Amino acid sequence: MPVAPELARLRSELGGYVRRHNHEAADQARRALALAVTEHTIRRAIETAPPLDPDTLDRIRSLIPAVPAIGGVGDGT
């Protein structure tokens, strides 16, 4: 399966930071890549899954813990 363009870009960016020994930027890039991979995987699963009934949707929601947002998505920053 081909790699999504955004994931390829983030992997390339991470590789550049690692090659240049920019540890702080590499750590941030790793977090960004992990988030993007997770989001991509969830989106792909939702797109290919059959329609969900309310009980199944509630079970899936229960798997994702509610955590306070710290910067970025969900907190208006």
C-alpha positions, 0 to 999 in steps of 0.5 A: 500500500502506498504511503500517504503523502503527509506521512512520507513528508513527516518521515522525511522531515524526521530523517533530516533532523536525525541526520543533522543531530537536531534532537529536540526537533527530531523528538517533535517530529516523532510525536507529529509522525506518531499522531499522523500515523494514528489519525491516518489509521483511524480514518482508514479503518472508519472509511472501510468499516461497515456502518456502525450501530449506536452500541458499537459506536459507544464501545469504540468511544469507550476505548478512547480515554478522555484526556485534557487537550494540551495545545493544538486540537480541541482546546482552541489554540 
